[in-house]
Amino acid sequence: MKIKSSELPKKLLDKVLTPDPLDGEDIIIEDNDGKILGVILQPDAYEFFLKKVEEKENEIDSLSNEKYDPNSPTLEDLMGE
């Protein structure tokens, strides 16, 4: 989901735009019991996260490759049945 920055309360937007370097760049949103409801990642951290997820997906994909069998039915063969 995407939302416009104008829809956020000013106090939250200020924390997103100028994170406290001592607290870290990520903003964790919790309920009163400490349960995490959401996380706001800064753009560089988000790009890093996406890169790592893609690397892991590629690793998993490479492990599950099946050997090529030229006698296997094609998609067209299977759809014709």
N, C-alpha and C positions, 0 to 999 in steps of 0.2 A: 504494500500500500504506500502511496505517496501522498504527502500533505504539504501545503504551502507554509512557509515559515510564518506568514502573517496569521495563521490559524493557531500558533503556539502562544502560550502566555509569555510575556516579555522576560520574566525571571528565568524560565526554562530556555528560551532562545538565547539569552545572554550566556548561559552555561554551555550551550552547544557551540556558540560562535567563539567563545573565549574560555576554553576549559582550564581548570586549575592544574598546572603542570605537576604540582605535588600530589594531588589526588588521582591523577591519571586522566587519560583522554576519554575513557568510556563513561557513559552515564547510565547507571543502573536504576531502573524504576521499580520500587518495591511497594508492597502493601504494608499496612501497619504491623503485620506479623513477620515481616522480613522475607516474604515470598516474592521472588522475582516475577514481575509482570511484563517487563520489556527492557531492552537495552538499546541505547543509541551509541553507534560507533562513529568515530570521526572518519572522514573520507579515506585517508591513507590506511587506517586499520581495516576498513571495510574492503578495500582493494586487496590487501594482504590476505584477509579471510577468504575472499572469493578465489584467490590464486591457490591457496592451500586446499580448499575444497575441490577445485578442479584437478589438482595434482593427485589427490586421494582417489577421486573418481576414475582418473586415467589409470592409476595403479590397479584398482579393482577390476576395471575393464580388461586390462592386459592379462590378468590372471585367469579370466573366464573365457578366453578365446578358444573356440573349438577348431580342431584341425579341419582343413579344407578337404571335402570329399566330392570329387567331380561327378559322382553318381547320385548325389543328393538331389531330391526334387527341388525345382525352383519355386518361387512364390507363385508364378503363373500355373505351374503344375498343381500346386496345392489348392489354388483358388478354383481350378477347373474340376476338382473332385466333389 
